[in-house]
Amino acid sequence: MSQNTTSATQSVSGTPFSERLPWAGLLALAMTGFICILTETIPAGLLLQIGDGLGVSEALAGQLVTLYALGSLLAAIPLTTATRGWRRRPLLLMCILGFLVFNTVTTFSSNYTLTLVARFFAGVSAGVLWGMIAGYARRMVPESLKGRAMAVAMVGTPLAMAFGVPAGTLLGAFVGWRSVFGMMSLLALLLVGWVLWKLPDYPGEAAVKRLPLQKVFITPGVRPVLFVVLAWVLAQNILYTYIAPYLAQAGLTQSVDLVLLIFGIAALIGIWVIGVLIDRKLRPLVLISLAAFALASVALGLSSSQPVVIYLVVTVWGLTFGGAATLLQTAVAEAGGESADVAQSMLVTVWNLAIGGGGVIGAILIETLGVGSFPWALFILLILALLVAWRAREHGFPSKRR
C-alpha cells in the first residue's frame, strides 16, 4: 500500500479507520440528539400538568419551550466559536452534563422563574451540541462513509419526534411531568458513561486554521445552504406547528396523533434512504426532496378537504423531511471545510430562527388568510429553496462532491 493510500485511511488522531461504521459511537451521538429534541419538545405535551405544577397558565407554561429555543439560538454561534479549539469529547460531556443538571433542576423546581432559567441553559447546551454532532460523526469514518455516519448520528431526531414525545406525554399522564424530566436526567447520566466507554476523542481546530466568523459565512457554498435551511424549515414548521387547526378544517380533529405518527414513521424511512444514498447522491436527494414536498403542497392546496389526500401528502412530507437535517448538515460541513463546526453553528442558528419564524408566519396566515393558505405559502418557500439549491451546483450542493 502506498503512503498516500495509507494516510487516507487514517483518522485525524492517527488511528486507522475501519471500513465499517462505528455503530456504538454513532448511536451515542444519536442518543445525544434524541435527548436534545426530547428535552426541547416534551413540555408541549405536558403543558396543562406543568402549568398546574408551577401555578401558572398554559400560555406561561409554553414559555418553557420558548426559553429553550432562545438559549440554543443565542449560544450556538458564539459558544461554538469560543470552544472550537477544545478537545471534542470533554466538550460533548460538558453539554450532556448540562442536560443532566438542568433537567434535574426542572424536575424539582417549584419556582417558575428558576424553571425558565434552567430551560434557557438546557437550550444553551443544545446549541453547542448541535454545532458539533455532525462534525464529530464525520471524523469517526473515512470519506466514503461520512454521509452514512451522519445519517446514523441524526436518527435520534425523528425518533424523538415520532415516538419519544408521544411516549413521554403518555407517561406523564401516569407518573407526572416531573418524573418525565427526571427520567431524561437519568438518560443523560447513562449517556455520560456510554460516551466515556465508546466515543473516541479528537482535538479541536488548530489555531492557525481558525477562520474569522465572517470569513466562514462568505465561504463559497455556505450562504446557499443556509438559505435553503431557512426556507425549507420555515415551510416545515408553518405546517407542523399548526397541524391541529389545519386538520380541523378537513374534519380530522381527532386524527392529529395518527397524522403525526404517519409523519414520524415516514421520516424514519426517509432518513434510512438518505443514509444509504447520501455519500453518492447528495445533490439529487436535496433537489428531489424539495420538489416532491412542493408538489405535495400543491396537491394539499387543491384537495385540502380530502382525508386520503392529506394522509398521502403527510407521508410524502415525512419522507422528504426525515433526512433534511442530514442532507443540510452534510452540505454545510463540506462547504465549511476546516471550519465545519462554526458553519454548523450557523445552521443551528438559522434552523432555530426558522422554527420560531414558522410559528409567527403561521399565526399571521391563520389570522389573515386562514389555514387554507398554508399549502401555497409552503409552495412558494420550497420553490425558492429549490431554485437556490439548483443554482448552487458549484458550491453548496455541488454536482461533483469533493
RODO-2510 file (C-alpha; in nm, 4 decimals, decimal comma):
residues 402
     n   res          X          Y          Z
     1     m     0,0000     0,0000     0,0000
     2     s     0,1371     0,3438    -0,0897
     3     q     0,1993     0,6164     0,1648
     4     n    -0,0861     0,8303     0,0244
     5     t    -0,3302     0,5426     0,0453
     6     t    -0,2271     0,4657     0,3996
     7     s    -0,2756     0,8236     0,5156
     8     a    -0,6163     0,8371     0,3502
     9     t    -0,7364     0,5559     0,5720
    10     q    -0,6302     0,7190     0,8975
    11     s    -0,8357     0,9400     1,1235
    12     v    -0,7348     1,2814     1,2477
    13     s    -0,5896     1,1234     1,5615
    14     g    -0,3744     0,8877     1,3546
    15     t    -0,5828     0,5772     1,4292
    16     p    -0,6570     0,3717     1,1166
    17     f    -1,0177     0,3944     1,0013
    18     s    -1,2279     0,0819     0,9788
    19     e    -1,4310     0,0416     0,6619
    20     r    -1,7280    -0,0421     0,8854
    21     l    -1,9429     0,2105     1,0695
    22     p    -1,8524     0,2524     1,4403
    23     w    -2,2102     0,1837     1,5471
    24     a    -2,1609     0,2153     1,9237
    25     g    -2,0084     0,5623     1,8973
    26     l    -2,2515     0,6878     1,6346
    27     l    -2,5508     0,5651     1,8335
    28     a    -2,4167     0,7527     2,1362
    29     l    -2,4324     1,0675     1,9232
    30     a    -2,7834     0,9692     1,8108
    31     m    -2,8882     0,9342     2,1756
    32     t    -2,7454     1,2811     2,2388
    33     g    -2,9684     1,4216     1,9649
    34     f    -3,2639     1,2234     2,0996
    35     i    -3,2223     1,3816     2,4444
    36     c    -3,1841     1,7280     2,2878
    37     i    -3,5090     1,7028     2,0919
    38     l    -3,6996     1,5329     2,3743
    39     t    -3,5889     1,7980     2,6248
    40     e    -3,6941     2,0726     2,3833
    41     t    -4,0350     1,9408     2,2823
    42     i    -4,1685     1,7338     2,5757
    43     p    -4,3260     2,0379     2,7523
    44     a    -4,5630     2,0761     2,4558
    45     g    -4,7356     1,7514     2,5506
    46     l    -4,7402     1,8302     2,9241
    47     l    -4,8435     2,1958     2,9296
    48     l    -5,1541     2,1521     3,1442
    49     q    -4,9664     1,9464     3,4039
    50     i    -4,6685     2,1841     3,4077
    51     g    -4,8981     2,4851     3,4442
    52     d    -5,0764     2,3257     3,7392
    53     g    -4,7478     2,2176     3,8986
    54     l    -4,5916     2,5628     3,8743
    55     g    -4,9127     2,7574     3,9359
    56     v    -4,9101     2,9379     3,6008
    57     s    -5,1318     2,9499     3,2935
    58     e    -5,0942     2,7171     2,9968
    59     a    -4,9575     3,0093     2,7915
    60     l    -4,6878     3,0798     3,0504
    61     a    -4,6039     2,7097     3,0718
    62     g    -4,5489     2,7208     2,6951
    63     q    -4,2620     2,9623     2,7526
    64     l    -4,0551     2,6644     2,8716
    65     v    -4,0266     2,5762     2,5033
    66     t    -3,9544     2,9384     2,4067
    67     l    -3,6708     2,9813     2,6591
    68     y    -3,5069     2,6577     2,5469
    69     a    -3,5130     2,7680     2,1831
    70     l    -3,3827     3,1125     2,2830
    71     g    -3,0893     2,9551     2,4646
    72     s    -2,9991     2,7476     2,1585
    73     l    -3,0359     3,0459     1,9295
    74     l    -2,8155     3,2780     2,1342
    75     a    -2,5488     3,0227     2,2239
    76     a    -2,4870     2,8301     1,9019
    77     i    -2,2545     3,0672     1,7161
    78     p    -2,0652     3,2466     1,9988
    79     l    -2,0043     2,9377     2,2143
    80     t    -1,9156     2,7136     1,9199
    81     t    -1,6685     2,9806     1,8058
    82     a    -1,5240     3,0196     2,1559
    83     t    -1,4782     2,6432     2,2051
    84     r    -1,3598     2,5451     1,8578
    85     g    -1,0106     2,4742     1,9923
    86     w    -1,1327     2,2486     2,2748
    87     r    -1,0990     1,8728     2,2580
    88     r    -1,4246     1,7248     2,1357
    89     r    -1,5159     1,4601     2,3931
    90     p    -1,4737     1,6776     2,7053
    91     l    -1,6860     1,9467     2,5390
    92     l    -1,9533     1,6918     2,4445
    93     l    -1,9563     1,5580     2,8015
    94     m    -1,9930     1,9095     2,9448
    95     c    -2,3014     1,9649     2,7294
    96     i    -2,4558     1,6292     2,8252
    97     l    -2,3921     1,7108     3,1910
    98     g    -2,5744     2,0382     3,1232
    99     f    -2,8848     1,8363     3,0343
   100     l    -2,8375     1,6256     3,3462
   101     v    -2,8142     1,9305     3,5726
   102     f    -3,0840     2,1494     3,4159
   103     n    -3,3389     1,8721     3,3643
   104     t    -3,2827     1,7780     3,7287
   105     v    -3,3455     2,1390     3,8329
   106     t    -3,6664     2,1348     3,6270
   107     t    -3,7681     1,8094     3,7960
   108     f    -3,7538     1,9526     4,1476
   109     s    -3,8170     2,3244     4,0939
   110     s    -4,1431     2,4702     4,2190
   111     n    -4,0438     2,8219     4,1146
   112     y    -4,1498     2,9324     3,7664
   113     t    -3,8596     3,1759     3,7168
   114     l    -3,5993     2,9185     3,8236
   115     t    -3,7552     2,6666     3,5845
   116     l    -3,7299     2,9160     3,2982
   117     v    -3,3624     2,9771     3,3798
   118     a    -3,2978     2,6020     3,3791
   119     r    -3,4743     2,5685     3,0436
   120     f    -3,2673     2,8527     2,8961
   121     f    -2,9378     2,6892     2,9958
   122     a    -3,0567     2,3499     2,8751
   123     g    -3,1074     2,5237     2,5407
   124     v    -2,7539     2,6659     2,5618
   125     s    -2,6227     2,3099     2,5991
   126     a    -2,8245     2,2058     2,2966
   127     g    -2,6951     2,4951     2,0875
   128     v    -2,3355     2,3827     2,1398
   129     l    -2,4200     2,0141     2,0887
   130     w    -2,5949     2,0659     1,7571
   131     g    -2,2927     2,2599     1,6365
   132     m    -2,0603     1,9632     1,6929
   133     i    -2,2560     1,6368     1,6448
   134     a    -2,2281     1,6364     1,2654
   135     g    -1,8559     1,7153     1,2657
   136     y    -1,7945     1,4531     1,5349
   137     a    -1,9689     1,1821     1,3317
   138     r    -1,7787     1,2725     1,0151
   139     r    -1,4408     1,2499     1,1912
   140     m    -1,5089     0,8910     1,3002
   141     v    -1,5195     0,7408     0,9500
   142     p    -1,3385     0,7545     0,6131
   143     e    -1,4591     0,9831     0,3345
   144     s    -1,6731     0,7138     0,1716
   145     l    -1,8843     0,6709     0,4870
   146     k    -1,9217     1,0289     0,6116
   147     g    -2,2783     1,0784     0,4891
   148     r    -2,3926     0,7420     0,6213
   149     a    -2,2307     0,8115     0,9587
   150     m    -2,4179     1,1418     0,9812
   151     a    -2,7464     0,9688     0,8974
   152     v    -2,6947     0,7306     1,1912
   153     a    -2,5910     1,0139     1,4246
   154     m    -2,9024     1,2142     1,3300
   155     v    -3,1552     0,9307     1,3676
   156     g    -3,2314     1,0400     1,7226
   157     t    -3,4184     1,3466     1,5933
   158     p    -3,7033     1,1723     1,4057
   159     l    -3,7160     0,9023     1,6744
   160     a    -3,7729     1,1666     1,9413
   161     m    -4,0389     1,3438     1,7353
   162     a    -4,2206     1,0271     1,6258
   163     f    -4,2062     0,8195     1,9434
   164     g    -4,0256     0,9967     2,2273
   165     v    -4,2644     1,2905     2,2675
   166     p    -4,5881     1,0837     2,2436
   167     a    -4,4437     0,8245     2,4847
   168     g    -4,3298     1,0951     2,7261
   169     t    -4,6708     1,2603     2,7127
   170     l    -4,8444     0,9291     2,7828
   171     l    -4,6004     0,8502     3,0626
   172     g    -4,6569     1,1935     3,2137
   173     a    -5,0268     1,1173     3,2453
   174     f    -4,9434     0,8220     3,4719
   175     v    -4,6380     0,9302     3,6719
   176     g    -4,6462     1,3102     3,6427
   177     w    -4,4449     1,5600     3,4396
   178     r    -4,1662     1,5891     3,6971
   179     s    -4,0921     1,2182     3,6691
   180     v    -4,0593     1,2528     3,2916
   181     f    -3,7891     1,5195     3,3331
   182     g    -3,6244     1,3029     3,5984
   183     m    -3,6110     1,0123     3,3534
   184     m    -3,4449     1,2383     3,0971
   185     s    -3,1813     1,3246     3,3590
   186     l    -3,1257     0,9526     3,4111
   187     l    -3,0852     0,9050     3,0339
   188     a    -2,8237     1,1833     3,0326
   189     l    -2,6358     1,0140     3,3177
   190     l    -2,6313     0,6817     3,1314
   191     l    -2,5179     0,8631     2,8167
   192     v    -2,2157     1,0067     3,0001
   193     g    -2,0972     0,6522     3,0707
   194     w    -2,1690     0,5461     2,7128
   195     v    -1,9650     0,8363     2,5712
   196     l    -1,6712     0,7639     2,8011
   197     w    -1,6837     0,3974     2,7043
   198     k    -1,7331     0,4061     2,3290
   199     l    -1,6748     0,7521     2,1832
   200     p    -1,3205     0,8420     2,0711
   201     d    -1,1756     1,1836     2,1479
   202     y    -1,0473     1,4284     1,8862
   203     p    -0,8518     1,7531     1,9065
   204     g    -1,0206     2,0846     1,8455
   205     e    -0,9497     2,3074     1,5480
   206     a    -0,5879     2,4260     1,5336
   207     a    -0,5457     2,7989     1,5991
   208     v    -0,3728     2,8571     1,2638
   209     k    -0,6740     2,7122     1,0799
   210     r    -0,9446     2,9128     1,2567
   211     l    -1,1092     3,1482     1,0112
   212     p    -1,2884     3,4582     1,1451
   213     l    -1,6645     3,4185     1,1673
   214     q    -1,7382     3,6484     0,8742
   215     k    -1,4966     3,4585     0,6509
   216     v    -1,6709     3,1314     0,7320
   217     f    -2,0025     3,2956     0,6398
   218     i    -1,8751     3,4106     0,2989
   219     t    -1,7030     3,0790     0,2236
   220     p    -1,8420     2,9622    -0,1129
   221     g    -2,1412     2,7365    -0,0607
   222     v    -2,2203     2,8266     0,2995
   223     r    -2,4763     3,1001     0,2258
   224     p    -2,6773     2,8993    -0,0317
   225     v    -2,7052     2,6108     0,2145
   226     l    -2,8175     2,8460     0,4937
   227     f    -3,0840     2,9976     0,2669
   228     v    -3,2176     2,6528     0,1804
   229     v    -3,2238     2,5710     0,5540
   230     l    -3,4245     2,8874     0,6240
   231     a    -3,6833     2,8327     0,3502
   232     w    -3,7185     2,4557     0,3957
   233     v    -3,7508     2,4638     0,7757
   234     l    -3,9887     2,7610     0,7585
   235     a    -4,2154     2,5591     0,5304
   236     q    -4,1877     2,2570     0,7578
   237     n    -4,2744     2,4477     1,0748
   238     i    -4,5622     2,6509     0,9376
   239     l    -4,7406     2,3214     0,8777
   240     y    -4,6027     2,1233     1,1740
   241     t    -4,6727     2,3937     1,4344
   242     y    -5,0323     2,4426     1,3233
   243     i    -5,1134     2,0911     1,2089
   244     a    -5,4065     2,0677     1,4549
   245     p    -5,6039     2,3671     1,3194
   246     y    -5,5205     2,2631     0,9643
   247     l    -5,6589     1,9144     1,0207
   248     a    -5,9661     2,0607     1,1921
   249     q    -6,0783     2,2298     0,8709
   250     a    -6,0645     1,8891     0,6997
   251     g    -6,2733     1,7239     0,9716
   252     l    -5,9746     1,5351     1,1152
   253     t    -5,9648     1,6927     1,4609
   254     q    -5,9480     1,3519     1,6270
   255     s    -5,6692     1,2294     1,3976
   256     v    -5,3820     1,4593     1,4946
   257     d    -5,1948     1,1798     1,6745
   258     l    -5,2393     0,9445     1,3774
   259     v    -5,1188     1,2072     1,1304
   260     l    -4,8086     1,2832     1,3389
   261     l    -4,7392     0,9104     1,3732
   262     i    -4,7588     0,8699     0,9933
   263     f    -4,5254     1,1664     0,9567
   264     g    -4,2785     1,0193     1,2072
   265     i    -4,2720     0,6725     1,0500
   266     a    -4,2296     0,8224     0,7017
   267     a    -3,9478     1,0426     0,8368
   268     l    -3,7661     0,7359     0,9699
   269     i    -3,7932     0,5700     0,6295
   270     g    -3,6697     0,8904     0,4695
   271     i    -3,3612     0,9117     0,6880
   272     w    -3,2825     0,5460     0,6140
   273     v    -3,2993     0,6122     0,2374
   274     i    -3,0829     0,9227     0,2794
   275     g    -2,8303     0,7229     0,4805
   276     v    -2,7948     0,4655     0,2027
   277     l    -2,7576     0,7165    -0,0816
   278     i    -2,6146     1,0382     0,0606
   279     d    -2,2472     0,9609     0,0046
   280     r    -2,3104     0,9399    -0,3705
   281     k    -2,6257     1,1433    -0,4366
   282     l    -2,6432     1,4447    -0,2043
   283     r    -2,7401     1,6992    -0,4700
   284     p    -3,0130     1,4868    -0,6375
   285     l    -3,1552     1,3946    -0,2966
   286     v    -3,1883     1,7609    -0,1967
   287     l    -3,3493     1,8572    -0,5270
   288     i    -3,5884     1,5603    -0,5285
   289     s    -3,6895     1,6184    -0,1654
   290     l    -3,7680     1,9864    -0,2231
   291     a    -3,9515     1,9208    -0,5498
   292     a    -4,1605     1,6367    -0,4030
   293     f    -4,2553     1,8441    -0,0973
   294     a    -4,3511     2,1361    -0,3253
   295     l    -4,5720     1,9126    -0,5434
   296     a    -4,7306     1,7620    -0,2326
   297     s    -4,8102     2,1157    -0,1148
   298     v    -4,9911     2,1839    -0,4419
   299     a    -5,1916     1,8625    -0,4013
   300     l    -5,2787     1,9727    -0,0492
   301     g    -5,3923     2,3110    -0,1750
   302     l    -5,6150     2,1628    -0,4440
   303     s    -5,7692     1,8906    -0,2252
   304     s    -5,7340     2,0181     0,1302
   305     s    -6,0660     1,8685     0,2463
   306     q    -5,9948     1,5139     0,1291
   307     p    -5,8613     1,2941     0,4136
   308     v    -5,6995     1,0451     0,1731
   309     v    -5,5048     1,3237     0,0048
   310     i    -5,3959     1,4610     0,3420
   311     y    -5,2635     1,1220     0,4545
   312     l    -5,0730     1,0804     0,1273
   313     v    -4,9291     1,4311     0,1497
   314     v    -4,8208     1,3762     0,5114
   315     t    -4,6428     1,0571     0,4010
   316     v    -4,4544     1,2452     0,1282
   317     w    -4,3859     1,5273     0,3737
   318     g    -4,2273     1,2851     0,6217
   319     l    -4,0276     1,1007     0,3559
   320     t    -3,8809     1,4239     0,2193
   321     f    -3,8136     1,5981     0,5503
   322     g    -3,6878     1,2993     0,7500
   323     g    -3,3381     1,3240     0,6037
   324     a    -3,3332     1,7032     0,5673
   325     a    -3,1110     1,7604     0,8714
   326     t    -2,8583     1,5033     0,7467
   327     l    -2,8555     1,6441     0,3942
   328     l    -2,8205     2,0063     0,5029
   329     q    -2,5632     1,9405     0,7746
   330     t    -2,3556     1,7357     0,5319
   331     a    -2,3743     2,0137     0,2731
   332     v    -2,2741     2,2891     0,5156
   333     a    -1,9962     2,0735     0,6673
   334     e    -1,8442     2,0147     0,3238
   335     a    -1,8793     2,3819     0,2331
   336     g    -1,7263     2,4904     0,5656
   337     g    -1,4246     2,2602     0,5326
   338     e    -1,1856     2,3065     0,8284
   339     s    -1,4388     2,5441     0,9874
   340     a    -1,7228     2,2921     0,9644
   341     d    -1,8231     2,3250     1,3317
   342     v    -1,8635     2,7029     1,3019
   343     a    -2,0636     2,6570     0,9801
   344     q    -2,2764     2,4019     1,1678
   345     s    -2,3423     2,6550     1,4433
   346     m    -2,4691     2,8985     1,1790
   347     l    -2,7006     2,6257     1,0524
   348     v    -2,8272     2,5688     1,4092
   349     t    -2,8987     2,9408     1,4458
   350     v    -3,0824     2,9641     1,1145
   351     w    -3,2727     2,6428     1,1924
   352     n    -3,3970     2,7841     1,5247
   353     l    -3,4876     3,1143     1,3587
   354     a    -3,6914     2,9197     1,1050
   355     i    -3,8681     2,7244     1,3810
   356     g    -3,9681     3,0487     1,5524
   357     g    -4,0455     3,2127     1,2199
   358     g    -4,2728     2,9247     1,1246
   359     g    -4,4789     2,9872     1,4366
   360     v    -4,5032     3,3620     1,3679
   361     i    -4,5784     3,3356     0,9940
   362     g    -4,8285     3,0559     1,0526
   363     a    -5,0126     3,2698     1,3089
   364     i    -5,0244     3,5646     1,0694
   365     l    -5,1568     3,3434     0,7886
   366     i    -5,4272     3,1972     1,0139
   367     e    -5,5440     3,5416     1,1221
   368     t    -5,5387     3,6966     0,7751
   369     l    -5,5930     3,4294     0,5082
   370     g    -5,6886     3,1203     0,7070
   371     v    -5,5285     2,7768     0,7189
   372     g    -5,6212     2,7190     0,3534
   373     s    -5,3287     2,9474     0,2639
   374     f    -5,0726     2,7139     0,4185
   375     p    -5,0122     2,4920     0,1113
   376     w    -4,9441     2,7925    -0,1121
   377     a    -4,7101     2,9550     0,1401
   378     l    -4,5237     2,6247     0,1610
   379     f    -4,5073     2,6020    -0,2179
   380     i    -4,3519     2,9498    -0,2516
   381     l    -4,0880     2,8799     0,0144
   382     l    -3,9995     2,5397    -0,1286
   383     i    -3,9707     2,6694    -0,4856
   384     l    -3,7331     2,9427    -0,3641
   385     a    -3,5249     2,6802    -0,1823
   386     l    -3,5277     2,4564    -0,4902
   387     l    -3,4080     2,7398    -0,7168
   388     v    -3,1211     2,8313    -0,4818
   389     a    -3,0172     2,4655    -0,4447
   390     w    -3,0338     2,4188    -0,8227
   391     r    -2,8107     2,7198    -0,8857
   392     a    -2,5571     2,6113    -0,6189
   393     r    -2,4106     2,3434    -0,8439
   394     e    -2,0512     2,4611    -0,7923
   395     h    -2,0596     2,5207    -0,4169
   396     g    -2,3181     2,4292    -0,1573
   397     f    -2,4870     2,1444    -0,3433
   398     p    -2,2191     2,0651    -0,6000
   399     s    -2,2647     1,8332    -0,8938
   400     k    -1,9246     1,6809    -0,8151
   401     r    -1,8542     1,6056    -0,4491
   402     r    -1,5026     1,6798    -0,3304
***
